[in-house]
Each structure stands twice: as structure tokens, then as C-alpha cells.
Amino acid sequence: MVNSGSTHSFLDTHMANLLQCDLKFIKPFIVDTFNRGIMICSCTTICKDFKWRMQTVDFKANVFVVDLNSCDMVFRV
């Protein structure tokens, strides 16, 4: 999912485990969301320099790992 209102990118916990991402522990933080305004993110881990390809374009970013349930990843734009 691409979210033009999000301030961060997120990866689903199950997907991070399947991909065997190297996760680092972090403190919870505040994020802006498209439909809810501001909220505290309960993310406790981050995958730094996560790499993926979408429509032949390579990307790399720090992504926060959280239970998304409805999708594998949320892209910040």
C-alpha cells in the first residue's frame, strides 16, 4: 500500500520474519497518519536499509516493523 499521508514506511511483522530481516529494537514514537492524524506507534523494531524492488525500480529505506494484518508493507511517499 502506498500512503501519501504517512511519515514513515512500515513492514508487516510476519513478512519481516519470512524475509529474515535483521531487526533492531527501538522506543515507541509519534507518527502522522493519513486518516487519523497523529498517533503513537507501538513499533518496537526497525529494519534498517531494507531493500525491495517495485516495477523494476530498486528502493532502500529504514522500515518500522508492526502487525499490519491487511498488507505486507506501507510505503511513505
ZADRENTOR-634691 format. One record per residue: x, y, z negated of N, C-alpha, C in turn; residue in one letter; residue number from 1. Coordinates in nm, 2 decimals. Layout:
<r n_xx="X" n_yy="Y" n_zz="Z" ca_xx="X" ca_yy="Y" ca_zz="Z" c_xx="X" c_yy="Y" c_zz="Z" res="A" n="NUM"/>
...
END
This chain:
<r n_xx="0.08" n_yy="-0.12" n_zz="0.00" ca_xx="0.00" ca_yy="0.00" ca_zz="0.00" c_xx="0.09" c_yy="0.12" c_zz="0.00" res="M" n="1"/>
<r n_xx="0.05" n_yy="0.22" n_zz="0.08" ca_xx="0.12" ca_yy="0.35" ca_zz="0.08" c_xx="0.04" c_yy="0.45" c_zz="0.01" res="V" n="2"/>
<r n_xx="0.10" n_yy="0.52" n_zz="-0.09" ca_xx="0.02" ca_yy="0.61" ca_zz="-0.17" c_xx="0.09" c_yy="0.75" c_zz="-0.16" res="N" n="3"/>
<r n_xx="0.03" n_yy="0.84" n_zz="-0.10" ca_xx="0.09" ca_yy="0.98" ca_zz="-0.08" c_xx="0.08" c_yy="1.06" c_zz="-0.21" res="S" n="4"/>
<r n_xx="0.00" n_yy="1.01" n_zz="-0.31" ca_xx="-0.01" ca_yy="1.09" ca_zz="-0.43" c_xx="0.08" c_yy="1.04" c_zz="-0.54" res="G" n="5"/>
<r n_xx="0.15" n_yy="0.93" n_zz="-0.52" ca_xx="0.23" ca_yy="0.87" ca_zz="-0.63" c_xx="0.37" c_yy="0.93" c_zz="-0.63" res="S" n="6"/>
<r n_xx="0.42" n_yy="0.94" n_zz="-0.75" ca_xx="0.55" ca_yy="1.00" ca_zz="-0.77" c_xx="0.66" c_yy="0.89" c_zz="-0.77" res="T" n="7"/>
<r n_xx="0.62" n_yy="0.76" n_zz="-0.77" ca_xx="0.72" ca_yy="0.65" ca_zz="-0.78" c_xx="0.67" c_yy="0.53" c_zz="-0.70" res="H" n="8"/>
<r n_xx="0.76" n_yy="0.44" n_zz="-0.67" ca_xx="0.73" ca_yy="0.32" ca_zz="-0.60" c_xx="0.73" c_yy="0.20" c_zz="-0.70" res="S" n="9"/>
<r n_xx="0.63" n_yy="0.11" n_zz="-0.68" ca_xx="0.61" ca_yy="0.00" ca_zz="-0.77" c_xx="0.61" c_yy="-0.13" c_zz="-0.70" res="F" n="10"/>
<r n_xx="0.67" n_yy="-0.23" n_zz="-0.76" ca_xx="0.67" ca_yy="-0.37" ca_zz="-0.71" c_xx="0.60" c_yy="-0.46" c_zz="-0.81" res="L" n="11"/>
<r n_xx="0.52" n_yy="-0.55" n_zz="-0.76" ca_xx="0.44" ca_yy="-0.64" ca_zz="-0.84" c_xx="0.54" c_yy="-0.73" c_zz="-0.92" res="D" n="12"/>
<r n_xx="0.51" n_yy="-0.76" n_zz="-1.04" ca_xx="0.59" ca_yy="-0.85" ca_zz="-1.13" c_xx="0.61" c_yy="-0.99" c_zz="-1.06" res="T" n="13"/>
<r n_xx="0.50" n_yy="-1.05" n_zz="-1.01" ca_xx="0.51" ca_yy="-1.18" ca_zz="-0.95" c_xx="0.61" c_yy="-1.17" c_zz="-0.83" res="H" n="14"/>
<r n_xx="0.59" n_yy="-1.07" n_zz="-0.75" ca_xx="0.68" ca_yy="-1.06" ca_zz="-0.63" c_xx="0.83" c_yy="-1.04" c_zz="-0.67" res="M" n="15"/>
<r n_xx="0.85" n_yy="-0.96" n_zz="-0.77" ca_xx="0.99" ca_yy="-0.94" ca_zz="-0.82" c_xx="1.05" c_yy="-1.07" c_zz="-0.87" res="A" n="16"/>
<r n_xx="0.97" n_yy="-1.15" n_zz="-0.93" ca_xx="1.02" ca_yy="-1.28" ca_zz="-0.98" c_xx="1.04" c_yy="-1.38" c_zz="-0.86" res="N" n="17"/>
<r n_xx="0.95" n_yy="-1.38" n_zz="-0.76" ca_xx="0.97" ca_yy="-1.46" ca_zz="-0.64" c_xx="1.10" c_yy="-1.42" c_zz="-0.57" res="L" n="18"/>
<r n_xx="1.13" n_yy="-1.29" n_zz="-0.56" ca_xx="1.25" ca_yy="-1.24" ca_zz="-0.49" c_xx="1.37" c_yy="-1.24" c_zz="-0.57" res="L" n="19"/>
<r n_xx="1.36" n_yy="-1.29" n_zz="-0.70" ca_xx="1.47" ca_yy="-1.29" ca_zz="-0.79" c_xx="1.55" c_yy="-1.16" c_zz="-0.80" res="Q" n="20"/>
<r n_xx="1.47" n_yy="-1.05" n_zz="-0.82" ca_xx="1.53" ca_yy="-0.92" ca_zz="-0.83" c_xx="1.61" c_yy="-0.91" c_zz="-0.96" res="C" n="21"/>
<r n_xx="1.71" n_yy="-0.83" n_zz="-0.96" ca_xx="1.79" ca_yy="-0.80" ca_zz="-1.08" c_xx="1.73" c_yy="-0.69" c_zz="-1.15" res="D" n="22"/>
<r n_xx="1.66" n_yy="-0.72" n_zz="-1.26" ca_xx="1.58" ca_yy="-0.62" ca_zz="-1.33" c_xx="1.65" c_yy="-0.56" c_zz="-1.45" res="L" n="23"/>
<r n_xx="1.63" n_yy="-0.43" n_zz="-1.47" ca_xx="1.69" ca_yy="-0.36" ca_zz="-1.59" c_xx="1.58" c_yy="-0.31" c_zz="-1.67" res="K" n="24"/>
<r n_xx="1.59" n_yy="-0.32" n_zz="-1.81" ca_xx="1.49" ca_yy="-0.27" ca_zz="-1.90" c_xx="1.50" c_yy="-0.11" c_zz="-1.90" res="F" n="25"/>
<r n_xx="1.38" n_yy="-0.05" n_zz="-1.91" ca_xx="1.36" ca_yy="0.09" ca_zz="-1.92" c_xx="1.26" c_yy="0.13" c_zz="-2.03" res="I" n="26"/>
<r n_xx="1.25" n_yy="0.26" n_zz="-2.06" ca_xx="1.15" ca_yy="0.31" ca_zz="-2.15" c_xx="1.03" c_yy="0.35" c_zz="-2.07" res="K" n="27"/>
<r n_xx="0.90" n_yy="0.34" n_zz="-2.12" ca_xx="0.78" ca_yy="0.39" ca_zz="-2.05" c_xx="0.80" c_yy="0.54" c_zz="-2.02" res="P" n="28"/>
<r n_xx="0.73" n_yy="0.58" n_zz="-1.91" ca_xx="0.74" ca_yy="0.72" ca_zz="-1.86" c_xx="0.61" c_yy="0.76" c_zz="-1.80" res="F" n="29"/>
<r n_xx="0.60" n_yy="0.89" n_zz="-1.77" ca_xx="0.48" ca_yy="0.95" ca_zz="-1.72" c_xx="0.49" c_yy="0.96" c_zz="-1.57" res="I" n="30"/>
<r n_xx="0.38" n_yy="0.92" n_zz="-1.50" ca_xx="0.37" ca_yy="0.93" ca_zz="-1.36" c_xx="0.24" c_yy="1.00" c_zz="-1.31" res="V" n="31"/>
<r n_xx="0.25" n_yy="1.06" n_zz="-1.19" ca_xx="0.13" ca_yy="1.12" ca_zz="-1.13" c_xx="0.07" c_yy="1.02" c_zz="-1.04" res="D" n="32"/>
<r n_xx="-0.06" n_yy="1.00" n_zz="-1.05" ca_xx="-0.13" ca_yy="0.91" ca_zz="-0.96" c_xx="-0.23" c_yy="0.98" c_zz="-0.87" res="T" n="33"/>
<r n_xx="-0.26" n_yy="0.92" n_zz="-0.76" ca_xx="-0.35" ca_yy="0.98" ca_zz="-0.66" c_xx="-0.49" c_yy="1.00" c_zz="-0.71" res="F" n="34"/>
<r n_xx="-0.54" n_yy="0.90" n_zz="-0.78" ca_xx="-0.68" ca_yy="0.91" ca_zz="-0.82" c_xx="-0.70" c_yy="0.94" c_zz="-0.97" res="N" n="35"/>
<r n_xx="-0.60" n_yy="0.94" n_zz="-1.05" ca_xx="-0.62" ca_yy="0.95" ca_zz="-1.20" c_xx="-0.54" c_yy="1.07" c_zz="-1.26" res="R" n="36"/>
<r n_xx="-0.47" n_yy="1.14" n_zz="-1.18" ca_xx="-0.39" ca_yy="1.25" ca_zz="-1.24" c_xx="-0.26" c_yy="1.20" c_zz="-1.30" res="G" n="37"/>
<r n_xx="-0.25" n_yy="1.22" n_zz="-1.43" ca_xx="-0.12" ca_yy="1.19" ca_zz="-1.50" c_xx="-0.15" c_yy="1.07" c_zz="-1.59" res="I" n="38"/>
<r n_xx="-0.06" n_yy="0.98" n_zz="-1.60" ca_xx="-0.08" ca_yy="0.86" ca_zz="-1.69" c_xx="0.06" c_yy="0.81" c_zz="-1.74" res="M" n="39"/>
<r n_xx="0.06" n_yy="0.75" n_zz="-1.85" ca_xx="0.19" ca_yy="0.69" ca_zz="-1.90" c_xx="0.20" c_yy="0.55" c_zz="-1.83" res="I" n="40"/>
<r n_xx="0.31" n_yy="0.53" n_zz="-1.77" ca_xx="0.34" ca_yy="0.40" ca_zz="-1.70" c_xx="0.39" c_yy="0.30" c_zz="-1.81" res="C" n="41"/>
<r n_xx="0.33" n_yy="0.18" n_zz="-1.81" ca_xx="0.38" ca_yy="0.08" ca_zz="-1.91" c_xx="0.49" c_yy="-0.01" c_zz="-1.85" res="S" n="42"/>
<r n_xx="0.55" n_yy="0.04" n_zz="-1.74" ca_xx="0.66" ca_yy="-0.04" ca_zz="-1.68" c_xx="0.77" c_yy="-0.05" c_zz="-1.78" res="C" n="43"/>
<r n_xx="0.83" n_yy="-0.17" n_zz="-1.79" ca_xx="0.94" ca_yy="-0.19" ca_zz="-1.88" c_xx="1.06" c_yy="-0.23" c_zz="-1.81" res="T" n="44"/>
<r n_xx="1.05" n_yy="-0.25" n_zz="-1.67" ca_xx="1.17" ca_yy="-0.29" ca_zz="-1.60" c_xx="1.17" c_yy="-0.21" c_zz="-1.46" res="T" n="45"/>
<r n_xx="1.29" n_yy="-0.20" n_zz="-1.41" ca_xx="1.32" ca_yy="-0.14" ca_zz="-1.28" c_xx="1.41" c_yy="-0.23" c_zz="-1.20" res="I" n="46"/>
<r n_xx="1.39" n_yy="-0.23" n_zz="-1.07" ca_xx="1.48" ca_yy="-0.30" ca_zz="-0.98" c_xx="1.55" c_yy="-0.18" c_zz="-0.90" res="C" n="47"/>
<r n_xx="1.67" n_yy="-0.16" n_zz="-0.93" ca_xx="1.75" ca_yy="-0.06" ca_zz="-0.86" c_xx="1.80" c_yy="-0.10" c_zz="-0.72" res="K" n="48"/>
<r n_xx="1.79" n_yy="0.00" n_zz="-0.63" ca_xx="1.83" ca_yy="-0.03" ca_zz="-0.49" c_xx="1.76" c_yy="-0.15" c_zz="-0.43" res="D" n="49"/>
<r n_xx="1.63" n_yy="-0.16" n_zz="-0.45" ca_xx="1.55" ca_yy="-0.26" ca_zz="-0.39" c_xx="1.55" c_yy="-0.24" c_zz="-0.24" res="F" n="50"/>
<r n_xx="1.57" n_yy="-0.34" n_zz="-0.16" ca_xx="1.58" ca_yy="-0.32" ca_zz="-0.01" c_xx="1.46" c_yy="-0.40" c_zz="0.05" res="K" n="51"/>
<r n_xx="1.40" n_yy="-0.34" n_zz="0.15" ca_xx="1.29" ca_yy="-0.40" ca_zz="0.23" c_xx="1.28" c_yy="-0.35" c_zz="0.37" res="W" n="52"/>
<r n_xx="1.22" n_yy="-0.42" n_zz="0.45" ca_xx="1.20" ca_yy="-0.38" ca_zz="0.59" c_xx="1.05" c_yy="-0.37" c_zz="0.62" res="R" n="53"/>
<r n_xx="1.01" n_yy="-0.27" n_zz="0.69" ca_xx="0.87" ca_yy="-0.25" ca_zz="0.73" c_xx="0.87" c_yy="-0.20" c_zz="0.87" res="M" n="54"/>
<r n_xx="0.81" n_yy="-0.27" n_zz="0.96" ca_xx="0.80" ca_yy="-0.24" ca_zz="1.10" c_xx="0.94" c_yy="-0.20" c_zz="1.16" res="Q" n="55"/>
<r n_xx="1.04" n_yy="-0.28" n_zz="1.14" ca_xx="1.17" ca_yy="-0.27" ca_zz="1.19" c_xx="1.25" c_yy="-0.16" c_zz="1.13" res="T" n="56"/>
<r n_xx="1.20" n_yy="-0.09" n_zz="1.03" ca_xx="1.28" ca_yy="0.02" ca_zz="0.96" c_xx="1.32" c_yy="-0.04" c_zz="0.82" res="V" n="57"/>
<r n_xx="1.45" n_yy="-0.02" n_zz="0.79" ca_xx="1.50" ca_yy="-0.06" ca_zz="0.66" c_xx="1.49" c_yy="0.05" c_zz="0.56" res="D" n="58"/>
<r n_xx="1.45" n_yy="0.01" n_zz="0.43" ca_xx="1.43" ca_yy="0.11" ca_zz="0.32" c_xx="1.51" c_yy="0.06" c_zz="0.20" res="F" n="59"/>
<r n_xx="1.55" n_yy="0.15" n_zz="0.12" ca_xx="1.61" ca_yy="0.11" ca_zz="-0.01" c_xx="1.57" c_yy="0.22" c_zz="-0.11" res="K" n="60"/>
<r n_xx="1.52" n_yy="0.17" n_zz="-0.23" ca_xx="1.48" ca_yy="0.26" ca_zz="-0.33" c_xx="1.48" c_yy="0.19" c_zz="-0.47" res="A" n="61"/>
<r n_xx="1.48" n_yy="0.27" n_zz="-0.57" ca_xx="1.45" ca_yy="0.22" ca_zz="-0.71" c_xx="1.30" c_yy="0.19" c_zz="-0.72" res="N" n="62"/>
<r n_xx="1.26" n_yy="0.08" n_zz="-0.76" ca_xx="1.12" ca_yy="0.05" ca_zz="-0.77" c_xx="1.09" c_yy="0.00" c_zz="-0.92" res="V" n="63"/>
<r n_xx="0.98" n_yy="0.04" n_zz="-0.97" ca_xx="0.94" ca_yy="0.00" ca_zz="-1.10" c_xx="0.85" c_yy="-0.12" c_zz="-1.09" res="F" n="64"/>
<r n_xx="0.87" n_yy="-0.22" n_zz="-1.18" ca_xx="0.81" ca_yy="-0.35" ca_zz="-1.18" c_xx="0.69" c_yy="-0.35" c_zz="-1.27" res="V" n="65"/>
<r n_xx="0.57" n_yy="-0.38" n_zz="-1.22" ca_xx="0.45" ca_yy="-0.37" ca_zz="-1.30" c_xx="0.35" c_yy="-0.47" c_zz="-1.24" res="V" n="66"/>
<r n_xx="0.25" n_yy="-0.52" n_zz="-1.32" ca_xx="0.15" ca_yy="-0.60" ca_zz="-1.26" c_xx="0.05" c_yy="-0.52" c_zz="-1.18" res="D" n="67"/>
<r n_xx="0.06" n_yy="-0.54" n_zz="-1.05" ca_xx="-0.03" ca_yy="-0.46" ca_zz="-0.95" c_xx="-0.16" c_yy="-0.54" c_zz="-0.92" res="L" n="68"/>
<r n_xx="-0.15" n_yy="-0.67" n_zz="-0.93" ca_xx="-0.27" ca_yy="-0.76" ca_zz="-0.90" c_xx="-0.33" c_yy="-0.75" c_zz="-0.76" res="N" n="69"/>
<r n_xx="-0.35" n_yy="-0.64" n_zz="-0.71" ca_xx="-0.42" ca_yy="-0.63" ca_zz="-0.58" c_xx="-0.32" c_yy="-0.61" c_zz="-0.46" res="S" n="70"/>
<r n_xx="-0.19" n_yy="-0.59" n_zz="-0.48" ca_xx="-0.10" ca_yy="-0.58" ca_zz="-0.37" c_xx="0.04" c_yy="-0.61" c_zz="-0.42" res="C" n="71"/>
<r n_xx="0.13" n_yy="-0.63" n_zz="-0.33" ca_xx="0.27" ca_yy="-0.66" ca_zz="-0.36" c_xx="0.36" c_yy="-0.54" c_zz="-0.40" res="D" n="72"/>
<r n_xx="0.33" n_yy="-0.43" n_zz="-0.34" ca_xx="0.41" ca_yy="-0.31" ca_zz="-0.36" c_xx="0.33" c_yy="-0.18" c_zz="-0.33" res="M" n="73"/>
<r n_xx="0.36" n_yy="-0.08" n_zz="-0.40" ca_xx="0.31" ca_yy="0.05" ca_zz="-0.38" c_xx="0.42" c_yy="0.14" c_zz="-0.34" res="V" n="74"/>
<r n_xx="0.41" n_yy="0.21" n_zz="-0.22" ca_xx="0.52" ca_yy="0.29" ca_zz="-0.17" c_xx="0.49" c_yy="0.44" c_zz="-0.20" res="F" n="75"/>
<r n_xx="0.58" n_yy="0.51" n_zz="-0.25" ca_xx="0.57" ca_yy="0.65" ca_zz="-0.27" c_xx="0.61" c_yy="0.72" c_zz="-0.14" res="R" n="76"/>
<r n_xx="0.54" n_yy="0.82" n_zz="-0.10" ca_xx="0.57" ca_yy="0.90" ca_zz="0.02" c_xx="0.56" c_yy="1.04" c_zz="-0.01" res="V" n="77"/>
END
